[in-house]
């Protein structure tokens, strides 16, 4: 259940008085340490910008399978492009063989599209181009779903043709959103720094490059029987994220659950106009577990009002990472050698190397 300490008015940090700014920073840290996640309201990303991203995302996923696969995810280093239904299996496991068995038995019921920082050498974004968009759309998004665990694609020709102008609009919308989220990432990290009694700019040099990932997510409509036949089935398996924090924008369908510090899963119920923010692995290492990485999953949503099919769910995740070349080590003051319970828990790691290692295991 949502508590007042989890719903944070972030405008008090970005434009409030000094006292309000400090209190908001403490509230951010308190939310992470007591609940594992927070909601930000009155954040600096306008509603119409978020709506445009969701509209573009929904339209992208109605494209024919062949068009999407032409933009396929290729390598963990690039971490850009399209991942088909069941391709990725998010989990806390790290052994490839164990993950393959889990993927075969309980595949994640989602498809995604990753966008990274523009201009990174050797890692181009997989933008839709004129050629792909000029083909007629042969899939109706509402019939692109999962029945008895199997992906089903309509072959209807009643789809909508995509144009070169729409390809350019998709790219423009996503690039603008990426930039806005990068700025918000730095602001939230400044709040975390103040909450930890560090200089406000402590994390700036670790986050200014923008080595982050924008992920568009589509969970196709799915029969209730899929969950009834396999009690272990989820839309996305329990996992932690790999970077510093994640900014999550979700529609109203529900199904996201976050593990509390007590180990129980609680619903991260959608709240209009807010962003769900959870801590990730590298922030846990940085803070020596003062802030723990938040395990979460996407389960069967609340029962549909009518029928036996859960409607599609869309969400947009912005994975915030430290600059790839940065070494991440426990912040001085978060540990004290020789003091029980205060020991340093993690070895230093390179941000980019850690992220690549975790990504390689999940695909």
N, C-alpha and C positions, 0 to 999 in steps of 0.2 A: 504494500500500500504506500502511495506517495505521501511523504511527510513534507512539512513546510521547509525543512532544511535542504531538501533536494531541488525545489523549484526556486531558482535564483534569478533575480532581476539584474541582468548583466549591464544594463544602462547605468547602474550605480557605480560600476567599475569604470566604464568607458567615459562617462561624463559627469560623475558625481563629485562631491566634495572629497577632500583627502580622507576624512574619517569614514565616509561611506565606502570609498574605494578599498580601504583597509579591511573594513567589516565584510565586504563582498569577497575579498580574497580569502579571508578566514572561512567564510561560508563555503566557498569552492573546495577548499582543503577538507573541511569537516564533512561535506557531502561525499567526497571520495573515500574518506577513512571510515565513515559510519554506514554508508549505504552501497558504496561501490560505483555509483554513477550519479549524475546530476542532470537536471533539465535547465537550459538557459532560455529565459524569456526576455523580450525587449533587447534582443541581440542586433548587431548591425547589418544583417543580411535581410533586405526587404522581402516581404511575402511574395510580391509579384516575380521576383527573381527566382525564388524557390519553385513557384508554380510553373514558370517557364521551363525549368530543369526537369521537373516531373513530366510535363507534357512532352518534351523532346525525348525523354527516356522511354515513355510508354510507346511513342511512335516508333522509336528505334527497334524495340523488341517485337513489333508486329512484322518486321521484315522477314522475308523467306529465309529458311535455314541456310541455304547456300550463300546468300548475301552476307549473313552474319559470320558464317565460317570463313569467308574470304578475309575477314578482319580478325582472325583467330589470335588468341594469346599464344605466345611462342616460348619465351624463356623467363625464368625467375628474375634475371638481371633486368630485363626490359619491363616486365610486369605491366604490359599494355595489351589491350585488345579484348576480344570476345571469348568467353568461356561458356560452353554449352551446358545444357541441363545434365547434372550428374558428373561433370568433368572434375570439379573441385570437391574435395571432402575436407571441410574444416573440422579440426579435432585437436586435442592436446597431445595426441600420439606423434612421435617423430620417426618411428621406424616405417620405411616405405612398404614393407610387406604387410605389416599390421594395418596400415592405412588402406591398402588395396583391398584387404578382406572386408574392412568396414565399408568401404565405398561400394563393393559388390553387394553387400547385404543390406545396407541402409544408405542409399545415395542421397545426397542433398538435393532437394527439389527446387533448384533455382538456376537461373542463368545470369550472367553478369557481363559488364563491359568496363574495362579499366582505362583510365586516362592519367597520364603522368605529366611531369613538367615538360613544357615545350623546350626544344633546343638541346636536350641532353644527348651528347654524342653517342651514336650507336643504338639509341633507344627511341626511335621515332614513334609518335602516337599513330594509331591505326584509324585515321579519320575516314569516314565514308566519303567517297568521291562521286563525281558526276556519273561515271559508268555504273556504279552500284545503285545509285539512286534512280537512274532512268528506267530500271526494270520495274515492271508492275509488281505490286505487293500482292501475294497470293495467300496471305495468312490473315485470318481475323483474330485479333488479340484475345477475344473472349473464348475462342475455341482452341487456342493453343495451350493445352493443359496436360494434366496427368490423370489417367484413368487406370486403376489397378497397378499403379507404379510405372506405367509406360507413357512416354511422351507421345502426344497426339497432335498432328498438325493438319489444319484444314487445307484443302486444295481448292477452295472457293476462289473464283476470279473476281470477286466483288471487292477486292482490296483497293488501295489508293496508290497511285503512282507517285514516286518521290522525285523531286526535281533538284537541279543543281543549286538553286537558291536555298532550298531546305537543307542541303548538305552544308552549305556555308553557314546557315543559321544555327544548325546543330553545333558546329565547331565554335562559333562566336559565343553562343550561350554557355557552352561548357568551359571555354577559356575564361570568360568573365567570372563564372561561378568558382572556378578553381582559384582564381586570384583573390576573390572575396574570402574564401575559406582559408587560404593561406594567411591572410591578415588576421582573421579571427583566431587561428591557431596560435599565432604569436601573442595575441591579447590574452588568451586563456593561459598560456604558459607564463605570462607575466603575473597573472593572478596567482598561479600556483607558486611562483617564486616568492611573492610577498607572503603568501600563506605559510611558506616554509621559513620565513624570516630571512630570506635571501634578498640581495638587491633586485629590484624589479626587472632589470635588464639581464639578469643572470643567464637566461636561456636564449637570448637574442642571437648570439653568434652561432648557436647550435641549430637554429631554425630558419635562418634568413634565406637560405638557398631555395627552399620549397621542394625538397625531395619527397613529395607526398603523392598519394594516389587517390583519385576520384573514382569511385566505383558506383556504377548504376546497377541496380539489382531488380530482377523480376522473378517473383515466385508465381508460376502459372497457376491457374485455377486447378483445383485438385478435389477428387471425390473423397467424401468422408470415409469411404470404405478403405482407402489406402492406409489411413491411420488405424482403422479398426482391425485390419488384417495383420498389422505389424505394430505392436505397441512401442517399438523402438524407433519408429519412423518419425523424422522431424523434417522441417523445411531447411534448416541449417543446424548442424551439430554443435554441441557445446564446445566452446573454444575461447581463448583470449586473443586479442589483437596483438600485433607485433611491435608497433612503434611507440610513440609517446602517449597520444590520446587519439580518440576517434570522435568525429562529429557526425552524428546520425540524424538524418531527416527521414521521417516515415509517414506513410499515408495513414488512414484511419482504420485499417483492417485489423491490426493487432497481431499478437503471436510472439513478439519479442519478450524474452525473459532474461533477467540479469541475476547472477548469483550474489547474494548478500554476503557480508563478512562472516555471518553465522553459518553459511553453507547452504541456505535455502534459496530456491529460485522464486523471484517475485516478478510480476508483470510490469514491464515498462510501457504502461498504457499510453497510447498516442494522445498528445495534448497539442491542439492546434497552435501554430505559431512558435513552437519551441524546438530546441535541438537537444537530443539526448547526447550526453558526453560521457564516455567511459575511459578509464585509464588503461594503458596497454603495457606490454612487457618491458620496453626500454625505460619507461618512466618508473616502473617498479624497481628496476636495477639501479637507476639513478638515485632514487630516494631510499634505497636499501629496504624496500618494503614498507616504508612509512605510508606510501600509497601503493596498494596492491593492484596488480593487473586483474581486470574484471572479467570473469568468465560469463559468457552469455550464449544464448541459443535462440532459434526461431522454431516454435512448436506449432501444433495444430491451433489455429485461431479460434475465437469464440464461434459457436455453432451458427451457421447462416440462418437468417430469419425464415427462408423458404428453400425447399429443395435439399438435395444431397451433395451439393458441390460448394466448396469454399471458393469465393471469387479470387482473382489474382491479387497479389500484394506487391506494392512497389516501395522501394526505399532507396536512399542515396547515402552512401557512406563516404566520408572524407577521412582517409587514414593519414594522420599527422606523424611524421617521422623526423628524427634528428637528421641533419645533413649527413649524407652517406659516408663522408670521409672522417666524421667525428668519432673519437673514442668516448665511450660511455662508461663512466666509473662512478661508484658511490660518492655522493656529495659529502665533502667534509662536514662533520657534525651529525651525520645520520648514523654513524657507527663509532664504536669505541673498543678497540682491541683489548681483550682480557676481561671485559665486563660481560657476564652472562646475559644473553638476550640482546646485546648491543653489538655483536660481532658483525664484521663485513660479510655479507651473504653471497656476493656475486663477484666474479672476476671481470676485469675490464673487457669490453667487446667493441669492435668496430660496428657502427650502426648499419652500414650497407651490407656487411658480411653477415650479420645476424639476420637481417630481413631476408636476404637471399636464401640462407639456409632453411629458414622456416617456410618460405614459399615453395622451395623445391620439394619439400616433403608432402605438400598438400595437393599437388597436381600430378 
